[in-house]
Amino acid sequence: MKGTSKNLLRNWIAASLPRSPLAYRLDMSRGFAAGLLALQPLVTVFRGALKTKLAHLVIASFLLLAGCSSTPTRDLPANGVHVVQKGEFISQIAQDYGLEWEELAKINMLKPPYVLHIGQRLRLTPGAVNPSSVSNRSQDRVDDADPGEPIGTIAWIWPTEGRVVSTFKAKDATRKGIDIAGVVGQKILATADGEVVYSGAGLAGYGKLIIIKHDARFLSAYAYNEKLLVSEGQRVKSGQVIASMGLEMVDKPRLHFEIRLDGQPIDPLRQLPRRKTP
């Protein structure tokens, strides 16, 4: 990989870590599962530089504090229902609201291994509205939201067909782009002309990933692919097939798509042309 491409990937990795190593060691109130999830990219990406004893010390700290109670960090929603977001665990959600995870599982009739899915609605209290009766209109209209005027002059196109099932949220480290639902093997397209600066599976949390450099400021990323059809250093054209859709961490066929401006994630819906949900 060329020096410039290495620097781009290094900056991408740095921006992809939601918090600093010191923050991971100091803030252990979100529980063992969430802590290990946060630590995973740090250990994976920097495994050559991170001392084994330090890694063991941090993990041991999470183990020691896993059973400790925590102060609620969220207020209960008015309807008593929580909508599961990307990367959330039942233990983390319970701690956020000051609840016992066993009780939360019981209320929602969840069985081991307690797998949650993005968009799933969990009742936080026994008297909460049944999740299946909660209106889904806001999710159905996600593509109609107005994220603001596009930045720059690149003529972006959509990377694939399908419904946007998860949107960008600036202050949420697990929502740095959008997720588009589809079918396994579905074509993934380059959203603009550019050069492939990364094609592989070495960045934790992204699966088989492609990163394209479009100009001096813009990058785009395509994660959770089944097959990668382009290689590093290759020039691609807008609309060119670069990959096929694979399964996301929740075992559903989805594309996770990001746009970075000067290394920082921005809302892809701001850059992509407006369209109606299929």
Secondary structure, DSSP 8 states (H G I E B T S, - for coil): --HHHHHHHHHHHHHHSSS-HHHHHH--TT-HHHHHHHHHHHHHHTTTTS-HHHHHHHHHHHHHHTT------S---TTSEEE--TT--HHHHHHHTT--HHHHHHHTT--TT----TT-EEESSTTS--GGGS--HHHHTGGG-------SS-----SS-S-EEE---TT-TT-SSEEEE--TT-EEE-SSSEEEEEEES-STTSSSEEEEE-SSSEEEEEESEEEE---TT-EE-TT-EEEEE-B-TTSSBEEEEEEEETTEEE-HHHHS------
